[in-house]
Amino acid sequence: MEPSFIARYREQFEDTWADDTPVDQIRFVVLDSETTGLDPRHDRLITIGTIAVCAGEIRLDDTFDALLRVDENTSAVTVHGVTRDESLSGIEEPEALERFLDYVRDGIIVGHHIGHDIATFDAAYERHWGMRLLNRSIDTMDLTLHLEQDGAFSGRPPIRHFTLDALCEMFDVIPHDRHTASGDAFITAQVLLRLLKLASRCGRTTLGRIGEEFPVHK
């Protein structure tokens, strides 16, 4: 029998966002996660950080943060600023994943190069319950490249660097608390607001129009 929290999660998608949903009606969940490595199938989540963006505003009252238990303090854990004692005192992965589903509901997940985060979450959900996330997702880099193609950055040099730091520099976002999940989520949320304003000027005012994948860098 399916756990009740998964059933609650699935119910959220019975009447959810469509391609023609206006951007200003959508609950975006800006997500960043830190992991023990770059292989979603074998590496594990260390920290999860999110913040919601709704109607053109960052919602400081709509966030989710979790520190997960990591039995071995790998170099990746150290890089992300989590000490051995902190990593050992984190919550177990199944509990973090359950809480995350109750938080995210049917929100549109947004992140910079979000594919790695989604793949890591999917691998974790498959390990425990044989399921994957149902949420649609938007990559801020995809949206940036579409807007460049639309002419939104006329007068600027072509985009050559595809890092979050590069977008912070482009949009004058101060990268405070960089390389932590909650810090990077908040930084990405600020970038998203600037992208959505430009998208509106370019006629990209619906979910379908801002959620298109950009094929060049795939």
C-alpha positions in Angstrom: 0.0 0.0 0.0 1.3 3.4 -0.9 2.4 5.6 2.0 -0.1 8.4 2.8 2.4 11.2 2.2 2.9 9.9 -1.4 -0.8 9.7 -1.9 -1.2 13.3 -0.7 1.6 14.4 -3.0 0.0 12.7 -6.1 -3.3 14.3 -5.3 -1.7 17.8 -5.8 -1.4 17.0 -9.5 -5.0 16.1 -10.2 -5.6 19.8 -11.0 -2.3 21.6 -11.5 -0.6 24.2 -13.6 -1.0 24.0 -17.4 1.1 25.4 -20.2 -1.2 28.4 -20.6 -1.1 29.2 -16.8 0.1 32.9 -16.4 3.5 33.1 -14.8 2.2 35.4 -12.0 -0.2 32.7 -10.8 2.4 30.0 -10.4 4.2 28.9 -7.2 7.8 28.4 -8.2 9.9 26.5 -5.7 13.6 27.5 -6.2 15.7 24.5 -5.2 19.3 23.8 -4.5 20.9 20.7 -3.1 24.4 19.8 -2.1 25.5 16.2 -2.7 28.4 13.9 -1.9 29.4 13.8 -5.6 28.2 14.2 -9.2 26.7 10.7 -9.8 23.0 10.8 -8.9 22.8 7.0 -8.8 25.4 6.6 -6.2 25.9 9.9 -4.4 23.8 11.1 -1.6 22.1 14.4 -0.6 23.8 16.4 2.1 21.6 19.5 2.3 18.4 20.7 0.7 17.4 24.4 0.5 14.4 26.0 -1.1 12.5 29.2 -1.3 9.3 30.0 -3.1 8.6 32.8 -5.7 5.0 33.8 -6.2 3.5 36.8 -8.1 6.9 38.4 -8.6 8.0 38.2 -5.0 10.4 36.0 -3.0 8.4 34.4 -0.2 10.6 34.3 2.9 7.7 32.6 4.7 7.7 29.7 2.2 11.0 27.8 2.6 12.3 24.4 3.3 15.7 23.4 4.6 17.1 20.1 5.6 20.5 18.7 6.7 20.7 15.0 6.1 22.8 12.5 8.0 26.0 11.5 6.1 27.9 8.7 7.8 31.2 9.5 6.1 32.5 13.1 6.1 33.7 13.1 2.5 35.6 15.9 0.8 32.3 17.1 -0.7 30.7 17.4 2.7 33.7 19.5 3.8 33.5 21.7 0.7 29.9 22.5 1.5 30.8 23.7 5.0 29.2 20.9 6.9 31.3 19.5 9.7 31.5 15.8 10.6 29.5 16.3 13.8 26.8 18.3 11.9 26.5 15.7 9.1 26.2 12.9 11.7 23.4 14.8 13.5 21.3 15.3 10.4 18.0 13.6 9.7 17.8 10.4 7.8 17.2 10.5 4.1 13.7 9.0 4.1 12.4 11.6 6.6 13.9 14.5 4.6 12.4 13.2 1.4 8.9 12.8 3.0 9.0 16.3 4.4 10.1 17.6 1.1 7.1 16.1 -0.7 4.7 17.7 1.8 6.4 21.0 1.2 6.9 21.1 -2.5 3.4 19.9 -3.5 2.9 20.6 -7.2 5.2 23.7 -7.2 7.2 24.3 -10.4 10.8 23.5 -9.4 13.4 26.0 -10.5 17.2 25.8 -10.3 20.4 26.5 -12.1 21.4 23.4 -14.0 18.5 21.8 -12.1 18.7 18.5 -14.0 21.4 17.2 -11.6 19.3 18.0 -8.5 16.2 16.4 -10.0 18.1 13.3 -11.0 19.6 13.0 -7.4 16.1 13.3 -5.9 14.6 10.8 -8.3 17.3 8.3 -7.5 16.6 8.7 -3.8 12.8 8.4 -4.2 13.3 5.3 -6.3 15.6 3.7 -3.7 13.0 4.1 -1.0 9.6 4.0 -2.6 10.1 3.2 -6.3 8.7 6.6 -7.4 10.0 9.8 -9.0 9.1 13.5 -8.7 6.1 14.5 -10.7 6.9 18.3 -10.7 7.7 20.2 -13.8 11.0 22.0 -13.6 12.7 25.0 -15.1 16.4 25.5 -15.6 17.4 29.2 -15.2 20.2 28.6 -17.8 17.7 27.4 -20.4 15.5 30.5 -19.7 18.5 32.8 -20.0 19.6 31.3 -23.3 16.0 31.6 -24.7 15.9 35.3 -23.6 19.3 35.9 -25.3 17.9 34.4 -28.5 14.9 36.7 -28.1 17.2 39.7 -28.0 16.6 40.5 -24.3 20.3 41.1 -23.7 20.8 43.3 -26.7 24.1 45.3 -26.4 25.7 42.7 -24.1 28.4 40.3 -25.2 27.1 36.7 -26.0 26.8 34.5 -23.0 29.9 32.3 -22.7 29.9 31.1 -19.1 27.0 29.0 -17.8 27.6 29.3 -14.0 25.3 30.7 -11.4 28.1 33.2 -10.6 28.0 34.4 -14.2 24.3 35.1 -13.9 24.8 36.9 -10.6 27.4 39.1 -12.3 25.0 39.7 -15.2 22.1 40.8 -13.0 24.1 42.5 -10.2 23.0 39.9 -7.6 25.4 39.7 -4.6 26.3 36.0 -4.2 25.9 36.0 -0.4 26.2 32.6 1.3 27.3 30.9 -1.9 27.8 27.1 -2.1 25.2 26.4 0.6 21.9 25.0 -0.4 19.7 27.7 1.2 22.1 30.4 0.1 22.2 29.3 -3.5 18.4 28.9 -3.6 18.0 32.5 -2.4 20.5 33.7 -5.0 18.8 31.8 -7.7 15.4 33.2 -6.7 16.8 36.7 -7.2 18.1 35.7 -10.6 14.7 34.2 -11.5 12.9 37.4 -10.7 15.1 39.3 -13.1 14.6 36.6 -15.7 10.8 36.7 -15.3 10.7 40.4 -15.8 12.7 40.1 -19.0 10.6 37.2 -20.1 7.4 39.3 -19.7 8.9 42.0 -22.0 9.6 39.3 -24.6 6.1 37.9 -24.5 7.0 34.8 -22.4 4.2 35.2 -19.9 3.0 31.6 -19.5 4.4 28.4 -18.0 4.8 26.8 -21.4 6.8 29.7 -22.8 9.2 30.0 -19.9 9.6 26.3 -19.4 11.0 25.4 -22.8 14.2 23.5 -22.8 17.1 25.0 -24.7 18.7 22.3 -26.8 22.2 23.8 -27.6 23.9 23.0 -24.3 22.2 19.7 -23.6 
